Amino acid sequence: MPIALRKAVLDDVAALESLIARSARGLSFADYRPSQIEGALTGAFGVDTQLIKDGTYFIAEEDGQIAGAGGWSYRATVFGSDARGDRDPSVLDPRRHAASSRAVCVDPAKSRRGIGSLLLERCESEARARGFTSAELLATLPGVRLYAARGYSGGQRVCFDVGSGEIIEFVPMQKTL
Ligand SMILES: CC(C)(COP(=O)(O)OP(=O)(O)OC[C@H]1O[C@@H](n2cnc3c(N)ncnc32)[C@H](O)[C@@H]1OP(=O)(O)O)[C@@H](O)C(=O)NCCC(=O)NCCS
């Protein structure tokens, strides 16, 4: 079946939380321990409803079922779900700042079929249309493989405290749009 993209709406939040958890557990186990993944699912990984309200979070559907999701942002917060307290909704100036790529995830049963790339292309084209000339993100280790294949370059790994004594590593990456 062809993959169709649509904007996420607030009624999708429960299904998106479930997708993000499935995706993290099913596609990150080679990079992170289960305790790191469960820690990250309490805040670092999850839905940021600001993106849905902004119309910058997209769902990929196949045969009416959610196959993946991903978004971008023109706001200062660079990652994390509503559960994190350190949100900064300031609107970025595209002449001075990079757009953020945010939270691309795919159903484990549908990985390596180009769905992550499709979502990323849509986000990049929307960010370009809003005047941004670059995009950046904090990539998970599984995410690095997708983003590197899509032209992003990475810096040094950074450690992030996900609570319960667990640290996970992300890689800051960026791309000229
Ligand atoms: C990262 C993720 C979104 C990739 O989604 P996807 O739909 O499988 O990606 P694509 O099919 O578009 O892959 C495009 C290219 O990226 C690279 N790539 C993606 N996943 C890869 C993997 N597991 N191993 C090696 N290369 C990979 C390949 O070059 C691939 O092209 P190819 O399949 O023709 O070789 C998915 O693995 C995922 O949901 N991971 C868990 C959640 C997560 O960490 N998301 C990233 C947040 S920053």
The ligand as a Gaussian input file, in Angstrom:
#p B3LYP/6-31G(d) Opt

LIG

0 1
 C       15.469000       5.941000      12.866000
 C       14.171000       5.429000      12.218000
 C       13.117000       6.528000      12.303000
 C       14.464000       5.099000      10.734000
 O       13.225000       4.889000      10.052000
 P       13.136000       4.033000       8.711000
 O       11.787000       4.254000       8.124000
 O       13.540000       2.634000       8.971000
 O       14.254000       4.727000       7.802000
 P       14.381000       4.633000       6.206000
 O       13.786000       3.360000       5.710000
 O       13.867000       5.906000       5.612000
 O       15.969000       4.573000       6.039000
 C       16.666000       5.437000       5.168000
 C       18.140000       5.086000       5.221000
 O       18.660000       5.358000       6.520000
 C       19.649000       4.365000       6.862000
 N       19.142000       3.535000       7.963000
 C       17.942000       3.645000       8.593000
 N       17.850000       2.727000       9.592000
 C       19.023000       2.023000       9.589000
 C       19.541000       0.948000      10.360000
 N       18.818000       0.390000      11.356000
 N       20.757000       0.487000      10.066000
 C       21.498000       1.011000       9.055000
 N       21.054000       2.037000       8.271000
 C       19.838000       2.537000       8.535000
 C       19.839000       3.515000       5.606000
 O       20.806000       4.145000       4.796000
 C       18.465000       3.626000       4.971000
 O       18.471000       3.380000       3.591000
 P       18.382000       1.837000       3.075000
 O       17.286000       1.149000       3.852000
 O       18.075000       2.007000       1.618000
 O       19.725000       1.243000       3.354000
 C       13.684000       4.124000      12.931000
 O       14.747000       3.215000      13.006000
 C       13.158000       4.355000      14.324000
 O       11.978000       4.642000      14.505000
 N       14.030000       4.189000      15.374000
 C       13.614000       4.292000      16.768000
 C       13.183000       5.715000      17.129000
 C       14.323000       6.687000      16.963000
 O       15.375000       6.562000      17.598000
 N       14.112000       7.691000      16.091000
 C       15.115000       8.722000      15.812000
 C       14.916000       9.893000      16.702000
 S       16.236000      11.086000      16.483000

